[in-house]
Amino acid sequence: MLTGSFFKRLFFMSYAMGIGLSFARVDNSLQKGMFFRIDKGTNSPFSFNLTGSEIIFQSTLSSNQRDIMKFDAQLFLWGSMEGWSKGMHYGNIYAIFPFGPGRFNLKIGQHVVPFGMQAEYDSHGQLFQQPYALNIGERIDIGVSLFGILGPIDYFYMISNGNEPNMADRDDDKVHTFRLAILSQKPIGDFKFGVSLLRGVLPDFINDPFIDMAAVPDTFIMKTRLGFDWDIQLPLFTLRGEASVGPNGGENPFSDLPDRSVFVGYAEARIPISYDLELMGMYSRFQPSWSGGGAIYEFGPGLNYTLPDVSAITLQFALLRRFYRGMKSDRAALLLVVKL
Amino acid sequence: MIWTLIVFNSLCVWRFPDRDLKEIFNADAYETKLVSMTEEQQSDIEKRLGAELDPDETEFKFFLVTRKGEPAGVVSTHLSKGQYGAIEVVVGFVRDADEKTTKIKAVRIQRDREKAHAALRGAKFLDQFIGKTPQDKFQVGDDIKAAAEGAEKSSAAVAFAVKKMMVVYDVLFPAE
């Protein structure tokens, strides 16, 4: 303990001296999370699931004038999530080097790929999930990002392995992800629209890893995606979603579009009834071809309840109907989220 | 010199630091400071607020703003309990060395879903806070007018968030 503390201080002291600082302070914070689910479905048993529990450790290294580095580590403790689905929710560990207002930020490590709405909307701990597992094949990846704000425009660029977190890279191919987003705050509400472009070799699943946690990628394939996303906050109404198209495989993404393109869509609406209760609804669609054959889609209503005096505890309930390549199934899910 | 501090937190993010720094302080940098409190400080804060802190409010985050290396002010963010969900409030304030107190420079709403969305974000409502100190009441119907008719609860939520941040800063960083 003493040794660890000594080396930590020595490291930060050396780092601070290296960038010409005579003073540096490290502030640390710790957040604990637990996700407990009760499920019952047409094709799944009535079950209790601790899908995951985690510790999020955050540190900020500051001089007496500005932040020098932010460090986040999300540690999975226990839970039933496993395999590739676990790697889509757990494994964030990165350092951010902010270069000050008006300049870019550098992010290094394992973090969420900034494609579509997942660039800014954290679906971790939500019953409703966008179809990124079938679309991109991953959510968290190992790489380097640049991001920042230029006037009203948010920009993101990430170069990554395309392998999910905690995995050694298997090839020279890298995934490039770009996103631009614009926010407009009007008297009637806040409107944010983003456009994303992604290209690289990525895992491809035939079976949805969120339904079958034992699912592994059937292949790694060159994917090209053009995506649009939106987040609209109106009085008493939130609407967010994304749509993306692009081919799997091929070297000519545009001429290949009619033959190989997938279509992915997601929309989510939330209507607050009071401070602690909101109605939710979702429609999610993954279509492996233009014709719509083999489409996987899911929709349903839900409720989100926050304990009045303890915002760290929320309960979500959803009834979802799923069509999986022609087969219909229904499920009910109750999720308790505790974040302290 | 290295200072380390560990706190446990559940805090509101600052969504638009670049914009707020420029528009409120014409500043060029900020430093994040996490502060935990002693039981004595918590008791003092609750007494001055006339209300208990939430169970998960065990520490607070302040952004110390600088302009060309010199202190220019402080920003704090807070998730307030509105009528239809959380209201994200940003408070910018400066310490008045002569009067040994802090004064509000600007208040902003980052995110909300309230019915009176436009009125809550309007200058008519938010500019009422400018110049107020932690010693003020921040009471809707007294020294603060509601943003709109029927928006008393939302307005009170914003006013309470602003007062809380001012009082917390005043207790945790007492004027010398």
Interface residues (C-beta under 8 A of the other chain):
Chain A: K8 R9 F12 M13 A16 S22 F23 A24 R25 V26 D27 N28 S29 L30 Q31 T60 S62 S63 N64 Q65 R66 D67 K70 G100 P101 G102 I149 Q185 P187 I188 G189 D190 Q233 L234 P235 L236 F237 T238 P272 I273 S274 Y275 E278 D309 V310 S311 A312 K339 L340
Chain B: M1 I2 W3 T4 L5 I6 V7 F8 N9 S10 L11 F16 P17 D18 R19 L21 K22 A27 D28 A29 Y30 E31 T32 K33 L34 D54 P55 D56 E59 T66 G69 L79 K81 G82 Q83 Y84 G85 A86 R111 D112 R113 E114 K115 A116 H117 A118 R121
